[in-house]
Amino acid sequence: MSMKIYNTLTRNVEEFVPNVEGKVNMYTCGPTVYHFAHIGNLRSYIMEDVLEKTLRYADYDVKRVMNITDVGHLSSDADTGEDKMLKGAKREHKTVMEIAKFYTDAFFSDCAKLNIKTPDVVEPATNCIDSFIEMIQVLLEKGYAYQAGENIYFDTSKLATYYVFGNQSEEELMVGVRDDVTEDENKKNKNDFVLWFTKSKFEDQALKWDSPWGVGYPGWHIECSCISMKHLGEYMDIHCGGIDNMFPHHTNEIAQSEAYLGHKWCNYWFHVHHLNDQSGKMSKSKGEFLTVSLLEEKGYDPLAYRFFCLQSHYRKPLVFSYEALDQATGTYKKLKKRIAELDRDGAVDNDAVKEYKAKFVEAVGNDVNTSMGITLVYDVLKAELNGATKRAIIESFDYVLSLDLLKAEATEETGVDAELEAYVLAKIEERKAAKKEKNFALADAIRNELLEKGIVLEDTREGVKWKKA
């Protein structure tokens, strides 16, 4: 099944054609694990998760790799400021590796709550120091890098084109840059970036390694290039990240990777736009620090936040407010209730399932149009199909949407938990079989047994419905 993706590199929606038919090499920029991820960060991971699952749903064989940045990411994209990992360690009076372990675990815990699949390969930057050194040595040999002030820099003047993302100007690209970009006097050109820092740069850096240029540590940008090549080879199909990664991080990745390889590196670039609050772009440094845990403390289901994100297109900025989340929560609960009320009668119409699967790939596969995917769920609920078929189709869609649409949950209105629902549904099926065999005495006994437990059955034209008395 074909798919279309908006390619940030060409600024066009293009038919997706992988380098190898049926196989997809996909890379995701992972978190810098110095603090909790806020829900703005997690919007990107939700949409990348949908992209990966849509590709798999469309029968592609996907290998997805993600890095964990546990060294080298400074507080400014200009290669200045404090290392974020060291900043986190000082804040909490722990070692850098203790901070990395704690916040890596916290990140994947948040992902699990949001039904974000863990990538096939997750690689911390500190595992790959030898790879970084090897790439830097090649770039020096090819004349794409130079040493100054004991640091190693990439020389952007050697490139025919540095600003590779469409026709955007330097000013437009700078919108994504974190913190002010200041001048490093060691650089030959203002856009040059650090490949390797030595101890002359930051004497108090916690993590350091021997290198041909002195004891030091890698720059941030080199990490993703090397980790992706280590696990995906010289050719990548899709590279993902938040829109603020586009410049300078992804621009620098392309520069160093293609200089190193000598050929085009990645065909499709997938960027998710910001989650904003009323004051602008969400960040860790201003306002209320919105995390998954905070939403839970306020009584929200993390999957209601996922639903909130899926209602909007990933290439549009999304404005967060508790009022908007309340509205999404209400819609999400009503949708789950409608699905829960579907009967299980009849055989699954496999032709209908196949037909709707094709519709889903066409809809969501058109540049990850998740709102159309949700619309298709409602279309299924209204279709002239039996309950069993509707449930099978929605279960199929939910592989991609990952909203637990068929999973029972406790609600304030019913007080029903998953264990009770499983018990009741089993009894309903047992009663249905008894009635089919004309064993009405057993059917009545089952009804009475449930009634004693506070469960009322109602036989309707749409099937058996139940509620707590």
C-alpha positions in Angstrom: 0.0 0.0 0.0 1.4 3.4 -0.9 1.8 6.3 1.5 2.6 10.0 1.2 4.7 12.1 3.5 5.5 15.8 3.6 9.2 16.0 3.1 10.7 19.0 4.9 13.7 18.7 2.6 11.7 19.5 -0.5 8.7 21.2 1.2 6.3 18.9 -0.7 4.0 16.0 0.0 5.6 13.1 -1.8 4.8 9.5 -2.4 7.0 7.5 0.0 9.4 5.2 -1.9 12.0 3.5 0.4 15.5 2.7 -0.8 14.8 -1.0 -0.6 11.3 -2.1 -1.6 9.2 -3.1 1.4 11.8 -2.1 4.0 12.1 1.2 5.9 15.1 2.6 7.8 13.8 5.1 10.2 15.6 7.3 12.8 14.2 9.4 15.6 16.1 12.1 17.5 15.8 11.0 21.1 15.7 12.9 24.4 18.5 14.7 26.2 17.9 12.9 29.5 18.7 15.8 32.0 15.0 16.4 33.0 11.5 15.1 32.5 10.1 15.4 29.0 7.3 17.9 28.9 4.1 17.2 26.9 5.3 19.4 24.1 8.3 17.1 23.6 6.0 14.1 23.8 3.8 15.4 21.0 6.6 14.8 18.6 7.1 11.2 19.9 3.4 10.5 19.6 3.3 11.6 16.0 6.5 9.7 15.1 5.0 6.6 16.8 1.9 7.0 14.5 4.1 7.3 11.5 6.0 4.1 12.4 2.8 2.2 13.1 1.2 3.4 9.9 4.1 2.1 7.9 3.9 -1.2 9.6 0.1 -1.3 9.1 0.8 -0.7 5.4 2.9 -3.9 5.5 6.4 -2.2 5.5 9.2 -3.9 7.4 10.4 -1.0 9.6 13.6 -0.8 11.6 13.5 2.3 13.8 16.5 3.6 15.8 16.6 6.3 18.4 19.5 7.9 20.3 19.6 8.9 24.0 21.7 12.1 24.4 23.6 11.7 27.7 26.6 13.9 26.8 27.5 16.8 24.6 24.2 18.8 24.4 24.9 22.3 25.5 22.4 24.8 26.7 22.8 26.9 23.6 22.8 25.6 20.0 25.8 27.8 19.4 28.1 25.3 21.1 28.1 27.5 24.2 26.8 27.3 27.7 26.8 24.5 30.2 26.3 20.8 29.2 22.7 20.0 30.0 23.6 16.7 31.6 26.0 18.5 34.0 23.4 21.1 34.7 20.9 18.4 35.7 23.5 16.6 37.9 24.3 19.9 39.8 20.6 20.6 40.2 19.9 17.3 41.9 23.3 16.6 43.5 23.8 13.4 41.6 26.3 12.0 39.1 25.7 12.6 35.4 25.1 8.9 34.8 22.6 8.7 37.7 20.7 11.6 36.1 20.9 9.9 32.7 19.5 6.6 34.1 16.7 8.2 36.1 15.4 10.4 33.3 15.8 7.8 30.6 13.6 5.5 32.7 11.2 8.4 33.3 11.0 9.1 29.6 10.2 5.5 28.7 7.6 5.4 31.5 5.9 8.4 30.0 6.0 6.8 26.6 4.4 3.6 27.9 1.6 5.6 29.4 1.0 7.3 26.0 1.2 3.9 24.2 4.3 5.0 22.3 6.2 2.0 21.1 9.9 1.7 22.1 12.0 1.9 18.9 13.8 -1.3 17.8 17.2 0.1 18.8 17.8 2.7 21.5 21.5 3.7 21.8 23.0 6.1 24.4 25.6 8.5 22.9 28.1 7.4 25.6 28.2 3.9 24.0 29.5 5.2 20.7 32.6 7.4 21.4 34.8 5.3 19.1 32.4 5.8 16.2 32.4 9.6 16.8 36.2 9.8 16.8 36.4 7.7 13.6 33.9 10.0 11.7 35.7 13.1 12.9 39.1 11.7 11.7 37.6 11.0 8.2 36.2 14.5 8.0 39.6 16.0 9.0 41.3 13.9 6.3 38.7 15.0 3.7 39.2 18.7 4.6 35.7 19.2 6.0 37.0 19.8 9.5 39.7 21.8 11.3 41.2 22.2 14.7 41.1 25.5 16.5 41.4 26.4 20.1 42.0 22.6 20.7 38.4 21.9 19.5 37.5 20.2 16.2 35.0 22.1 14.0 33.1 21.3 10.9 33.9 23.7 8.1 30.6 24.7 6.5 32.4 26.8 3.8 33.4 23.6 2.1 29.7 22.9 1.3 28.0 24.0 -1.9 24.8 24.3 0.1 24.5 24.5 3.9 20.9 25.7 4.4 19.4 22.6 2.8 15.8 22.7 4.0 14.1 24.3 1.0 14.3 28.0 0.3 14.2 29.1 3.9 16.4 31.9 4.9 18.9 31.9 7.8 16.4 34.1 9.7 13.5 31.6 9.2 15.6 28.7 10.2 16.8 30.4 13.3 13.3 30.3 14.8 14.0 26.8 16.0 17.3 27.5 17.6 17.5 27.1 21.4 18.9 30.1 23.3 20.9 32.9 21.8 23.5 32.1 19.2 26.7 33.9 20.1 30.0 34.1 18.3 32.8 31.5 19.0 36.1 33.2 18.1 37.6 29.9 17.2 35.3 29.4 14.3 36.4 30.3 10.8 32.7 30.8 9.8 29.8 31.7 12.1 27.9 28.5 11.0 30.8 26.1 11.8 30.0 23.7 14.6 31.9 21.7 17.1 32.6 18.0 16.4 34.8 17.4 19.5 35.3 19.6 22.6 38.6 19.3 24.6 39.2 20.0 28.2 40.3 23.5 27.2 36.6 24.3 26.5 35.0 23.0 29.7 37.4 22.0 32.5 34.6 20.8 34.8 33.0 18.5 32.2 32.0 15.3 34.1 32.4 12.8 31.1 35.6 12.8 29.1 37.4 10.4 26.8 40.8 10.2 25.2 41.0 11.2 21.6 43.7 12.1 19.0 43.0 15.8 19.8 43.1 15.6 23.6 40.8 14.5 26.4 37.3 15.7 25.7 33.8 14.7 24.6 31.7 14.9 21.4 29.5 17.7 20.1 25.8 17.0 20.0 25.3 16.9 16.3 27.8 14.1 15.6 25.9 11.7 17.8 22.8 11.1 15.6 24.8 10.7 12.4 27.0 8.0 13.9 24.3 6.2 15.8 22.0 6.0 12.7 24.8 4.7 10.5 25.9 2.2 13.1 22.4 0.5 13.0 20.9 1.5 9.7 23.9 1.7 7.3 24.8 4.5 4.8 21.2 5.1 3.5 18.3 6.2 5.6 14.7 6.5 4.5 13.1 8.7 7.1 14.6 11.0 9.8 12.2 12.4 12.4 12.3 15.1 15.0 10.6 18.2 16.3 10.6 21.3 14.1 13.1 23.0 16.4 15.6 20.2 15.5 15.6 21.3 11.8 18.2 24.1 12.3 20.9 23.8 13.3 20.8 20.1 14.5 19.4 18.4 11.4 21.1 20.8 9.1 24.4 19.9 10.7 23.7 16.2 10.6 23.2 16.4 6.9 26.3 18.4 6.4 28.6 16.1 8.3 27.0 12.8 7.2 27.1 13.6 3.5 30.6 15.0 3.7 31.6 11.7 5.4 29.8 9.4 3.1 30.2 11.2 -0.2 26.5 10.7 -1.2 23.0 11.6 -0.2 22.2 10.3 3.2 18.4 10.5 4.0 15.5 10.9 1.5 12.7 12.0 3.8 12.6 14.4 6.7 9.6 14.4 9.1 9.2 17.3 11.5 6.5 17.8 14.1 5.5 21.3 15.0 5.4 22.9 18.4 2.9 22.4 21.1 2.2 26.0 22.4 0.5 27.3 25.4 -1.2 30.7 25.5 2.2 32.4 26.0 3.9 30.7 23.1 6.2 27.6 22.6 6.1 25.2 25.6 9.4 24.7 27.3 10.9 23.5 30.6 12.1 27.0 31.5 8.9 29.0 31.8 5.4 28.7 33.2 4.0 25.4 34.6 6.2 22.5 33.7 3.6 20.3 32.0 4.5 16.6 32.3 2.5 13.4 31.9 2.8 12.9 35.7 1.3 16.4 36.3 -1.6 15.6 34.0 -2.2 12.4 35.9 -2.1 14.3 39.2 -4.8 16.5 37.8 -7.0 13.5 37.0 -6.3 13.2 33.2 -5.8 9.9 31.4 -2.5 10.2 29.4 -4.3 8.6 26.5 -6.8 11.5 26.5 -3.7 13.7 25.8 -2.7 11.4 22.9 -6.3 11.7 21.6 -6.0 15.5 21.9 -2.8 15.4 19.8 -4.3 13.1 17.2 -7.2 15.4 16.6 -4.7 17.9 15.0 -2.3 17.6 12.1 1.3 17.3 13.1 2.4 20.1 10.7 0.3 22.6 12.5 1.2 24.3 15.8 -1.2 23.0 18.5 -2.3 25.2 21.4 -2.7 23.5 24.7 -5.1 24.6 27.4 -6.9 22.6 30.1 -10.2 23.6 28.5 -9.1 22.0 25.2 -7.9 18.9 27.1 -11.2 18.7 29.0 -13.1 18.8 25.7 -10.8 16.1 24.2 -11.2 14.0 27.3 -15.0 14.1 27.1 -15.0 13.2 23.4 -12.6 10.4 24.0 -14.7 8.9 26.8 -17.9 9.1 24.7 -16.1 7.3 21.9 -14.9 4.5 24.1 -18.4 4.2 25.6 -20.0 3.8 22.1 -17.4 1.1 21.2 -17.9 -0.7 24.5 -21.7 -0.9 23.8 -21.1 -2.7 20.5 -22.5 -6.3 20.7 -20.3 -9.3 19.8 -23.0 -11.1 17.8 -22.3 -12.4 14.3 -19.2 -13.6 12.4 -16.5 -11.1 11.4 -16.9 -10.0 7.8 -13.2 -10.2 6.8 -13.9 -8.6 3.4 -15.2 -5.5 5.2 -12.2 -5.5 7.5 -9.9 -5.6 4.5 -11.9 -2.8 2.8 -11.7 -0.5 5.8 -8.0 -1.2 6.4 -7.4 0.1 2.9 -9.4 3.2 3.6 -7.5 3.7 6.8 -4.1 3.5 5.0 -5.3 5.9 2.4 -6.5 8.4 5.0 -3.8 8.2 7.6 -1.2 7.3 5.0 -1.8 10.7 3.4 0.8 12.6 5.4 -0.1 11.1 8.8 -3.7 12.5 8.8 -4.6 11.3 12.2 -7.9 13.3 12.4 -9.1 11.4 9.4 -8.2 8.2 11.1 -10.4 9.1 14.0 -13.2 10.1 11.6 -13.0 6.7 10.1 -13.7 5.2 13.6 -16.9 7.1 13.7 -17.7 6.0 10.1 -17.4 2.4 11.2 -19.7 2.9 14.2 -22.4 4.2 11.8 -21.8 1.5 9.1 -24.3 -1.3 8.3 -22.1 -3.9 9.9 -22.6 -6.3 12.8 -21.0 -5.6 16.1 -18.3 -8.2 15.8 -17.1 -6.8 12.5 -17.1 -3.2 13.8 -15.0 -4.3 16.8 -12.6 -6.1 14.5 -12.1 -3.1 12.3 -11.7 -0.6 15.2 -9.2 -3.0 16.8 -7.3 -3.0 13.6 -7.3 0.8 13.4 -6.2 1.0 17.1 -2.9 -0.7 16.3 -2.0 2.7 14.8 -4.1 5.1 16.9 -3.1 3.2 20.1 -5.9 4.8 22.1 -7.0 1.5 23.8 -10.4 1.9 22.2 -11.6 -1.5 23.1 -10.0 -1.7 26.5 -12.2 -1.5 29.5 -11.5 1.2 32.0 -12.8 2.4 35.4 -15.1 5.4 35.1 -16.7 7.7 37.6 -20.0 7.2 36.0 -20.1 3.4 36.2 -17.4 2.4 38.6 -16.6 -0.5 36.3 -13.1 -1.9 36.2 -11.5 -4.2 33.6 -11.7 -7.3 35.7 -15.5 -6.9 36.4 -16.2 -6.1 32.7 -14.3 -9.3 31.6 -16.4 -11.3 34.1 -19.7 -9.8 33.0 -18.9 -10.3 29.3 -18.0 -13.9 29.9 -21.3 -14.5 31.7 -23.2 -12.8 28.8 -21.6 -15.1 26.3 -22.4 -18.1 28.6 -26.0 -16.9 28.8 -26.2 -16.4 25.1 -25.0 -20.0 24.5 -27.6 -21.3 27.0 -30.4 -19.5 25.2 -29.2 -20.8 21.9 -29.5 -24.4 23.3 -32.9 -23.4 24.7 -31.6 -23.9 28.3 -33.7 -21.0 29.6 -33.3 -22.1 33.2 -29.5 -21.7 33.0 -29.9 -18.3 31.2 -32.2 -17.1 33.9 -29.8 -18.4 36.6 -27.0 -16.4 35.0 -29.1 -13.2 34.9 -29.9 -13.7 38.6 -26.3 -14.4 39.4 -25.3 -11.1 37.8 -28.2 -9.3 39.5 -27.0 -10.4 42.9 -23.6 -8.8 42.1 -25.4 -5.6 41.1 -25.3 -6.1 37.4 -28.4 -5.5 35.3 -28.8 -7.0 31.9 -30.9 -5.5 29.2 -31.8 -7.4 26.0 -32.1 -4.9 23.1 -32.3 -5.1 19.3 -28.6 -4.2 19.2 -27.6 -7.0 21.6 -27.3 -7.4 25.3 -26.3 -4.2 27.3 -25.4 -4.1 30.9 -24.9 -1.6 33.7 -24.4 -1.5 37.4 -27.6 -1.2 39.4 
